Amino acid sequence: MLILRRTDVTDVLSGRETEIIDLVADTYRLHDAGRTSLPHSVFLRFPEEHHSRDRIIGLPAYRGGERPAAGMKWISSFPGNVAAGTERASAAVLLNSLADGRPVALVEGAVISAVRTAASAALAAAELTATRPPASVLLIGCGVINQEILRFLAAALPDLREAALYDTDPARAEAFAARCAETLPGVKAHPVSDLAAALGAHRLVSLATTAAAPHMDLAACGPDTTVLHVSLRDLTAQAILGAVNVVDDADHVCRERTSLDLAQQAAGNRDFVAAPIGALLRGTATLRREPERPVVYSPFGLGVLDVALAEFVREEAERRGLGVRVDDFLPA
């Protein structure tokens, strides 16, 4: 068994944004072509009131193709951690051998999860704005996920020069801007306090919050806006129904009271979903933008991305001699 710590994962992935985006794109194409296996995620929730916002999710997955991989991500989300100064999410990915099924690696998963989320968002942003790339982005929620998303957007959108930052805690937006000044000097990051005005000023928006229920619509958005609805529960059902919607997988995203699940309940169908991202990438579907309607990308966050990226990390870590090997984890 190979155990890969956060430092090992970070070492492998550092500076490889374009390569990771390509890996995510390839995985979406395989998924759309039916060459993955992806059971519904399992949500572990707790009966106590003080745990009402907490959950742990299991995401088993198999990716086929030239670099097959199988395993499972186990990720917790405890929003109260943020106020205590610790990260909301922690995770591990277990990879299994496709030769005999035995577990072969345990990979720190929070970095994997954040990176694949950011790569998915950046990939969608580039695909959905290809005819008119944006020079700025509005980030709503100034946590780890939007920080990663901005890093990947900078790699995927060469014209990106500005990031407006909005958070319900202004101090988090200020701290985010300070970090960006050090890590992404080519992008001018600055806090904003008027959300409606910011929505009207930026054609690209990324939502990555800890919201458990819808709290906003898109009425303030300007024409030709693209929204990366990464946290999945920010937008009202009516906002979803009024948008042109792209998803990673409709069966996965239209459940567990996501905004799309609520829209499905309101409409009685999923006709509001225009296309999956994999079909757009494969060219088996096309998307017709309507200037007066925002395009909303709502990725559930498929476990097959975590497994594919974890296997990528494992292969490179083996080559470099990284990690801790436990030879007697399983019987000989």
TIKOL-7725 format. One record per atom (N, C-alpha, C): x, y, z. Coordinates in steps of 0.02 Angstrom, whole numbers, plus 50000, padded with zeros to 5 digits. Each point is the difference from the previous one (the first is absolute). Layout:
BEGIN
XYZ...
***
This chain:
BEGIN
500434994050000499575006050000500445006250000499875004549954500365006349997499565005550030500265003550049499635005550031500315006649976499585004249969500235006349974499715005750040500445003850032499805005550043499845006249959499745005150033499835006249965500615003049966500584999850033500605002849969500194996249937499904993450000500154996049941499545002049943499355000650015499515001749949500145007049971500145004750044500145006849978500635000349957500514996250020500624999849960499874997649929499604994849994499874997249934499595004749957499505003450029499535004049961500225007149987500495002350037500215007049995500225001849929499725005549974500205002649935499764996049940499524995550010499774995749945499265001349983499805006350006499295001749990499744997849932500375001549947499764998349933499944992449991500484996450025499994992649996499404997150038499855003050057499434997750041499345001549966499945005949970499405001849963499894995049943500534998249966499954995149945499774993250027500264998050058499804993650030499255000150017499775005550028499295000750017499574999849936500225003549948499634999949937499964992949971500554996450001500004993149975499534995650039499985001050066499564996050043499275001649986499835006349989499315001749982499814996949933500464999949952499854996849936499874992550009500414996850039499904992850014499334998950034499835004250047499364999350036499415000749952500045005049957499465001149952499944994249950500574996749987500004994449953499814993450033499845000150065499804994050035500574995650022500605002850006500584996050018500235001150072499525001850042500125000650072499454996250036500124998550064499484997450044499965004650060499405002650014499945005350049499354999350039499994995750051499394999550042499865006650034499385000950022499835006050037500425000550063500185006150017500385001150062499574998450060500334998050054499674998550063500105005850048499465002850027500045005750045499874997550072500495000750042499924998550071499845006450037499405000450027499795005850039499884997950072499915004950044499974998650072499345002550029499704996350047499345001950026500025005950049500585001550029500025005350051499975006949967499655004650033499915006849973500665003649990500484999050046500635003649994500424997349942499804994449970500344997349941499585000949937499505004350002499515000249945500315002149934500545003850001500325002249938500584995549979500174995350042500594995849987499804993849959500484997649960499884993949962500664996849981499994993649987500574996449973499744996249939500365000549944499754997349937500494994849973499744994549976500404994949968499864999949925500535000349960499945000349927500414994549968499714994149987500354994749965500005001349925500514997849965500035001449928500514995749965499884999049935500474996749956500075004149937500615001149978500145003249936500334994949954499724999349940500294995549951500505003649956500064997949939500465003249954500704997350005500485003949975500694997849997500344999950069499745003950047500295000250067499454998450051499774993750003499444998450044500185000650074499505001550041500115000650072499344998950035500044997350061499404998850040500155001750072499495002450036500105001650070499415003850027500125003450056499465003650034500285006050038499645005649995500175005850042499525000250059500265001450059499615000850062500155007150025499515004549994500125007150014499495002750049500255003450050499555003150049499945007549987499425002750015499885007249997499705002250066500405003650039499785002650065500095007649998499475003649977500065007349991500215003850062499844997450059500195003450061500755000450011500384996049964500735000250006500285006849981499675003349952500275006449975500055005150056499485000650040500015004850056500534998250051500174993650004500514997750048500705000549972500065002349937500655001049970500304993949967499584994849988500234994149966499614999149935500234995649957499694999149934499334996550006499535002249959499334997149999500024992649980500414998349951500004993349972500654996350014499934993550012500584995550003499814993649965500494996649970499824994349958500584995349992499834994049978500504995049980499724996349940500454997949955499814996049942500364993350005499614994649997500274993350001499994997249928500584997949975500054997249933500094992450005499674996549954500044992749998500344997649937500354994350006500314996949942499454997149955500085001049935499534997149953500214992949980500574997850027500224993149988499704995250050499985001950064499744995550051499535003350050499865006549991499525003450043500275002550065500634998350016500285001950065500145007550003499905003150058500165007150006500755001149992500195005049959500715001149986500255006850023499545004850012500235006650020499455003650039500215003750050499575004650037500275007049990499615004249968500245006649978499635005550037500365004750028499675005850031499555003249948499365000950017499505001649950499765007149998500135004150050499745006949999500315004049944500654999249990500345003449945499754997349933499944993449995499734996949939499325002949984499575000350051499315002449990499995007349978500395004250033500015007149983500285001149930500524996349983500325000949935499554997649943499684994250008499564997649946499395004549994499755002850056499445004849996500205006249961500595002650016500245006049966500134998749926500294994249985500134998449929499364999249961499494997050031499354999349967499695006849987500035004550048499725006749992500375003849946500664999750000500395003649950499894997249930499954993449995499854996849936499345002449973499485000150043499345002249978500015007449981500365004150039500045007149984500305001149931500534996449985500335000749935499544997649944499664994450011499564997249949499405004449988499705002650053499375003749994500095007349981500625002550004500135007049980500495000349942500074994549963500524999649949499945005549947499395002049983499925005049947500125007050025499995000950066500105006750029500304999350070500644998450004500324998850065499965006250045499864999050065499965005650046500685002350024500035006450019500625002750028499965000650076499414998450028499915000650072499524994650025500024998950065499564995150032499785002850067499384998550019499755001450067499994993550039500374999850056500014994150043499565001350061499494995950009499565000650058500164994350047500275001750058500264995150047500764999949996500335002350052500735000749997500354994750042499874993849983500324994450033500494996349956500184994050020500514996149965499794998449928499364998349990499784997949934500055005749949499755005850016500065005549953500725002349991500414999050050500715001649991500314995449948499844993550003500244995349950499695001549932499365001749999499665001549937500345005949966500165005250037500335005849969500684998049971500374995750034500654997849975499924996349934499504995749996499884996349938499695004349946499585004850018499745004749950500565003949968500495002050039500575003749973500384995949948500014993450009500344995649952499574998849938499334999650010499564998449945499785006049959500015005950030499765006149968500585005149998500395000049948500605004349997499855007550006499385002149983499835007150002499775002250069499954995550048499745001850066500495004750036499745005850020500425005050033499735002550066499364998550015499695002950060499564994950034500005000050067499554995850040499685004350054499355000749996499625003550053499814994850052500075001750063499914995250055499435002150046499524995450009499445001550046499944994350050499945001950063499884995150053499585003450054499584996150033499605002850054500445002450058500614997550003500505002350049500525004149962499975006650002500475004249962500734998450014500154997950061500704998550017500274994149959499564995249984500214994449958500165002349929499615004849975500145002749933500665003850000500145003850052500635003750005500594995150003499944994850040500544995150005500114996449934499454998549964500044996849935500385004449951499845006550001500345004749954500755000350015500174999850064500715000350019500374993849975499684994250005500324993849975500085000249925499505002749966500035000449926500575004549978500125005450037500535004649981500684996550000500074994850043500624996350004500044994349948499434996549992500024993949959499795001149927499595005149987499765001449932500085007549985500605002449996500115007249990499715002749934499884995649953499735002149936499255001350001499674998150055499285001150007499885004850058499695005749985499865004950052499384997850039500094997950062499444997650042499825005450050499355001550006499795005350045499314998450028499885001450065499354998750030499475004949973499374997749999499435004349983499484999050054499595005150011499484999650052499305000049971499925002349938499345000349968499944994149952499674994750023499964993949960499615001049936499455003650004499595001049940500395003749946500365005250020500405003849951500554995649971500304995850041500544995749976499734994849951499414997350013499694995249954499885003149932499825006450000499885003449937500635001949963500575000250035500625002549971500454994549972499874993750018500464994649980499614994549964500264997949943499664994949959500144992950023500494999250044500164993450028499945000350075499624995350029499874999950072500144993050026500344999550056500124993550032499705000050070499534995450012499684999350065500294993950036500365001250055500274994650040499925002050073499424998550027499825002050068499844993850042499825001150062499784994550043499255000150009499645003449956499275000650006499674993249998499524999050045499624993750002499335000649965499795006249984499365001149968500065006049954499585000549948500045005649952499925006750035500415004849977499995006650031500055005749949500034998449935500085005449951499724997949932499845005249961499814998849930500525003449956499865000249935500485002849952499715006149964499515003350032499675005649967500485005849987500515000750041500475005649993500544998749948500034993849973500534998449952499905003949935500555001949969499985003249935499904994949946499955002249937499924995449945500624995649990499874994049974500544995449982500434997950060499674999050058500364998050060500064992450005500574997750022500114992950014500124999250075499634995550031500044999050072500254992950014500544999550037500274993650023499694998750068499484996050001499614998850061500284994050037500605000950026500394994450027499704997450066499745004350042499744997850064499294997349997499675000649944499394996349981499365001950037500045003850054499405001450039499895007550009500315004149960499945007350008499405002949964499844997449941499505003149957499304997350012499515004549994499314998050007499804995549942499474996250010499754995749947499805004149939499705005850012499805004249944500605002749961500555001450035500615002249966500264994549954499984993850024500214994449959499544999149940499355000550011499524999049946500055005549948500245005850020500075005649953500675000249964500444995250014500674999949971500074994649947500555000349963500214994649956500494995850042499814993850013500364996050050500434994549969500634999950023500484994749982500194996550064500054993449998500164996050060500564995149983500264996750051500474994549986499614993449991499484999150041499584994049995499335001650032499465000049961499355002150026499754995350055500134993549993499774995350051500315001350068500625002250000500365001250063499845006950029499945005049957499925006850027499285001650019499514996449972499305001450016499764995750059500355000550056499814996450060500305003550061499804997750059500275002650064499875007550009499425002249974499785006950010500505005249974500344998449947500395005249965499505004749967500255005649976499555004749965499674996749940500374995649966499714996649942499484994850021500104996950058499504995450026499365003950015500065005950031499415004150014499665002349936500405001649950499725002049935499634994149968500294994150006499684994049974499324998850034499995001050065499374999150037499485005249979500235006149988499535005349980499734998949930500444997749954499804999349930499684993249985500174995050041499744993449987500394996149948500575002949978500424996749950500695003150001500444997549956500685002849994500115003349933499475002349970500075003149934500415006450001500105002750060500395006250005500754998749992500224993750001500714998449989500134999849925500435004549976500135000549928500484994749975500534998650039500514995349977500484998250057500294994149997500564998350045500665002549970500465001750043500645002749977500384994949957499944993550015500354995049961499774999849928499345000949989499745000049932500245006249962500045005750034500265006049967500734999049980500394996850044500714998849985500094995049943499554995149997500054994949947499705002549934499625005450002499685002549940499364996449983499734996050046499374996549988499405004350021500135005850029499475004850017500285007049988499565004649988500205007149993499575004250047500255005850016499665004550046499855006649965499375001950001499805006449971499915005150055500465004850002499955005350051499475004949980499655002550050499515005349991500225005850044500175005849970500325005550038499625001950063499334999649999499625002250058499954994750055500244993849986499964994650049500714997950020500164999950065500674997850020500094992549986500624998149986500174992949997500264998050068499714994850029500204997750067500294993049995500624999350023500334993550002499974997450072499664994450009499914997050067500314993150001500624999450021500324993450004499904996750068499724994050000499924996550064500684998750032500494998949959500664998150026500064992449999500084997249941499984992849992500614996650030499874994550036500544996450032500514997349951499794999049938500484997449950500565005049988499885006450010500545005049994500514999150055499754998850061500454999050057500434993749990499684994749977500364993749990500525000849944499805003349946500475001049944500595004250021499885005450038500555004350021500424996650054499694996350044500384996450052500464994849967499764996649948500424995249965500575003549964499875005849972500535004149969500545001750052499785001950060500475001650054500384993850021499654994350007500334993950022500554997949951499855000249936500494998049950500635004450004499895006550005500575004650003500384999350066499644998950055500334999150065500424993650000499754994849969500394993849994500655001349962499935003849946500595001549959500525004050039499765004650042500455004350038500224997150066499694994650021500174997250065499705003850058499425003149990499675003950053499544995550041499815002450059499514996650042500314995150048499564996850038500204995250051499724993249980500434995149991499774993349980499944995650062499424996850006499874995350055499954993049969500544996350003500024993649965499574994650032499885000550066499614994850033499285002250016499755004849962499305002350010499514994249987500154996149947499594994249984500434993750007499694994350011500394993850004500334998549933500564996850002500374998449939499604995249957
***
